[in-house]
Amino acid sequence: MDAIECIMTRRSVRSFKPDMPEKEKLNTVIEAARYAPSGMSRQTWHFVVITNKDWLARMNERVYGIVNPASKDANLERNGAKGYSCNYHSPVFIVVSADPAYGTSGDDCACALENMFLAAHAVGLGSCWINQLGKENCEKLRDLLTEAGVPEKDMVYGCCALGYPDAAPSPRKERSDSVIYY
Ligand SMILES: Cc1cc2nc3c(=O)[nH]c(=O)nc-3n(C[C@H](O)[C@H](O)[C@H](O)COP(=O)(O)O)c2cc1C
């Protein structure tokens, strides 16, 4: 797939098959993250790749207890009978974190996440940005994050739900052209 086609056709995927992606595909996605641009090329980010079902279940139980009711309802509606899962039951969940002491940590992590989404799409996987572990929730989930290997000083800037898509995504929201000025 050519780069422009990849950018134009990528979608957020919110329904996954339980099948684990092949190691080679997973490595491609993680490598794409490492090759993202970062402020002064400091690469302060960390990528914790989680496939452990028990950890994911415990994480979701805790997240369910701290997210607001509207977010819970929207998630349950999307997950159907499968029940609450902030990562939509994806078999792979990648936590992207960095030390907030660096001014560009959040920007760097966002670049890495987008690289992952595009690489995933290029190799036939689906992905979605998952925000429920970030900001104030990060503190509340610190023990779980430490257990998974997220460095103590780090803040979670975003996570990537990853796996094989199980359903076609809903129609795309129209892109506004009034955001461009020449
Ligand atoms: C900073 C950021 C946070 C997001 N957080 C979530 C999230 O927590 N859960 C979710 O399902 N989608 C999340 N998304 C995905 C957006 O909803 C999605 O990108 C948007 O609806 C456009 O759809 P598309 O990605 O298919 O083009 C997030 C996207 C961004 C950039």
The ligand as an SDF file (V2000), in Angstrom:
LIG
                    3D

 31 33  0  0  0  0  0  0  0  0999 V2000
   -6.0990   12.0520   21.2620 C   0  0  0  0  0  0  0  0  0  0  0  0
   -7.1040   11.0130   20.8190 C   0  0  0  0  0  0  0  0  0  0  0  0
   -7.7970   10.2930   21.7740 C   0  0  0  0  0  0  0  0  0  0  0  0
   -8.7000    9.2930   21.3940 C   0  0  0  0  0  0  0  0  0  0  0  0
   -9.2820    8.5230   22.3550 N   0  0  0  0  0  0  0  0  0  0  0  0
  -10.1000    7.5190   21.9830 C   0  0  0  0  0  0  0  0  0  0  0  0
  -10.6270    6.6310   22.9660 C   0  0  0  0  0  0  0  0  0  0  0  0
  -10.3240    6.7110   24.1490 O   0  0  0  0  0  0  0  0  0  0  0  0
  -11.4620    5.6420   22.5350 N   0  0  0  0  0  0  0  0  0  0  0  0
  -11.8140    5.5090   21.2060 C   0  0  0  0  0  0  0  0  0  0  0  0
  -12.5950    4.6210   20.8970 O   0  0  0  0  0  0  0  0  0  0  0  0
  -11.3090    6.3110   20.2610 N   0  0  0  0  0  0  0  0  0  0  0  0
  -10.4470    7.2990   20.6050 C   0  0  0  0  0  0  0  0  0  0  0  0
   -9.8790    8.0920   19.6510 N   0  0  0  0  0  0  0  0  0  0  0  0
  -10.1880    7.8570   18.2080 C   0  0  0  0  0  0  0  0  0  0  0  0
  -11.0650    8.9450   17.6060 C   0  0  0  0  0  0  0  0  0  0  0  0
  -12.3690    8.8470   18.1270 O   0  0  0  0  0  0  0  0  0  0  0  0
  -11.0330    8.7860   16.0710 C   0  0  0  0  0  0  0  0  0  0  0  0
   -9.7300    8.9860   15.6010 O   0  0  0  0  0  0  0  0  0  0  0  0
  -11.9870    9.7580   15.3850 C   0  0  0  0  0  0  0  0  0  0  0  0
  -13.3260    9.4700   15.6970 O   0  0  0  0  0  0  0  0  0  0  0  0
  -11.8230    9.7520   13.8480 C   0  0  0  0  0  0  0  0  0  0  0  0
  -12.0710    8.4640   13.3150 O   0  0  0  0  0  0  0  0  0  0  0  0
  -10.9800    7.6940   12.4410 P   0  0  0  0  0  0  0  0  0  0  0  0
   -9.7640    7.4740   13.3270 O   0  0  0  0  0  0  0  0  0  0  0  0
  -11.6340    6.4060   12.0350 O   0  0  0  0  0  0  0  0  0  0  0  0
  -10.6280    8.5570   11.2670 O   0  0  0  0  0  0  0  0  0  0  0  0
   -8.9580    9.0720   20.0080 C   0  0  0  0  0  0  0  0  0  0  0  0
   -8.2490    9.8030   19.0390 C   0  0  0  0  0  0  0  0  0  0  0  0
   -7.3200   10.7420   19.4400 C   0  0  0  0  0  0  0  0  0  0  0  0
   -6.5120   11.4680   18.3850 C   0  0  0  0  0  0  0  0  0  0  0  0
  1  2  1  0
  2  3  1  0
  2 30  2  0
  3  4  2  0
  4  5  1  0
  4 28  1  0
  5  6  2  0
  6  7  1  0
  6 13  1  0
  7  8  2  0
  7  9  1  0
  9 10  1  0
 10 11  2  0
 10 12  1  0
 12 13  2  0
 13 14  1  0
 14 15  1  0
 14 28  1  0
 15 16  1  0
 16 17  1  0
 16 18  1  0
 18 19  1  0
 18 20  1  0
 20 21  1  0
 20 22  1  0
 22 23  1  0
 23 24  1  0
 24 25  2  0
 24 26  1  0
 24 27  1  0
 28 29  2  0
 29 30  1  0
 30 31  1  0
M  END
$$$$
